[in-house]
Amino acid sequence: MMISKTTFVAIVSMLMKNVDDKKELLECSGDLPDKYVECIMEETEFQQDLITMLTVITFDRLGVIRDYLYERDENGEYFFGISKGNKIEVYLLTSAEDLYEYLAEESEGFSLIARKEALTN
């Protein structure tokens, strides 16, 4: 994994708080038309960039980070299944730490390859 667990958890926790604050605002606001709900829940450019950065550096090919942030239940849990061949692997994430561990396990063996090539004239 190309990011420390402490940094990952801090960033995800900040994003979770932001998403949870928006959800709480929607609960307190009563029934709003869908366009207002979408406007409130819309990601800021900063959020989008952070999620994209985390997705790339953790090799999150299935978008679990974004799903975890937005689809957690009221207990902060996210339950999902992934089809692998003719079986389904089921996961329950209950914290940012669990999310990190899942991504670390899934990204095992992957690495970004960056190389500098000399320019020749």
Number of C-alpha atoms within 10 A of each C-alpha: 18 14 13 9 16 11 10 18 18 13 15 23 16 13 18 18 12 16 19 18 13 16 16 11 14 16 11 9 10 8 10 11 8 9 9 12 16 11 9 14 18 13 14 9 9 9 15 13 12 15 19 16 12 19 18 14 14 23 20 18 12 10 13 17 21 17 13 22 22 16 14 17 12 8 7 15 14 20 14 13 11 11 9 8 7 5 9 11 10 10 14 13 18 16 17 22 17 14 22 22 15 16 19 19 11 15 17 11 8 11 12 10 5 6 6 5 6 6 5 4 3
